[in-house]
Amino acid sequence: MKRSVFLPLIIGVGAVVLVASLAGSGNVWKDLKQLDIRFIFLLSLNFLAVITIDALRTRILLENMPFRTCLSNSLWGFYASAITPFAAGGQPFQIYHLVRSGIPFEKAASVIAVRFFSSFSFTIVSGFLFFLFYLDTFRSLGILGDLFFIGIVLAFVFYVFIMFLSFSRRFLERFFLSGPVMKIVMFFTKKSREEVENLARERILGYISTVKELWRSSKAKTIITIILSGAMIIAIHTSTYLSMKAVNPSVEVSLFQIITVQLALSLVVYFVPTPGASGAVEVVYYVVYSNLISKTDAVVSLLIWRFFNYYLFIILGIILGIGRLTKKPEEQSSG
């Protein structure tokens, strides 16, 4: 666990040091001491809004789940995403957390699938549209712009794969009952092939049934969840704009401009196989935004943005982990 926590920190800090050296470390330190406290306060409120909206999505889909547990589930999800390659560990860990909190596996998996699919759908559709909107800007980046386009195509392919994996029983069975996946599961569970097949079919059938029942009985809740997902993603990308304003309140960028650029960038950088896409995020941020604002402002706003959008989740995750280790067994089992 220590390695998984410190690796993204080392990679991220290394990337920041690199871009800071390009802008001049003396200027960076000077700007850090002159941050506008008003926008730091707004960033703090925005951070709380992101967590609250995310927890509210879970609370809407799981009516009997205490909101405190939903908040904990959200924080664990953000933390696991930050320390795992491709930022892919958040959803599996959230399912695990919900199961430990007393939710049946099939129900937990269906709730997390609806949350993830609604967020990813919003990001894919809006990100692609805004990429086309700023096509000339990305073309000016040369080969980097071409890489962004390739990344968006890969994101769409991955989106289709996840859609089938989340909602198609036949696709789920083909995937999880395939030879390579079966061997991995058999190795870790120490169970026979027949036992693994029976368990997988049972879980897949229960999961698909739960997803269908969730949609049939809770169409309004699902639609509200989709709306909240869009609001959460907008809040996440608003932190970029607030970070720039904290460094330089007179910087000539609009909230709409920054959100749209971030939506397009988010389709690409999180396919980098480092924990939380650390390293790639920092470099891409600097390359893109140093064309919109001064190089020093880009580096300093990068530091502020990554703290509120990444490192703070790792810090809170560590605190949550320490708090859980110090709980008595009966307290832990209550979630």
Disulfide bonds with the S-S distance in Angstrom:
none
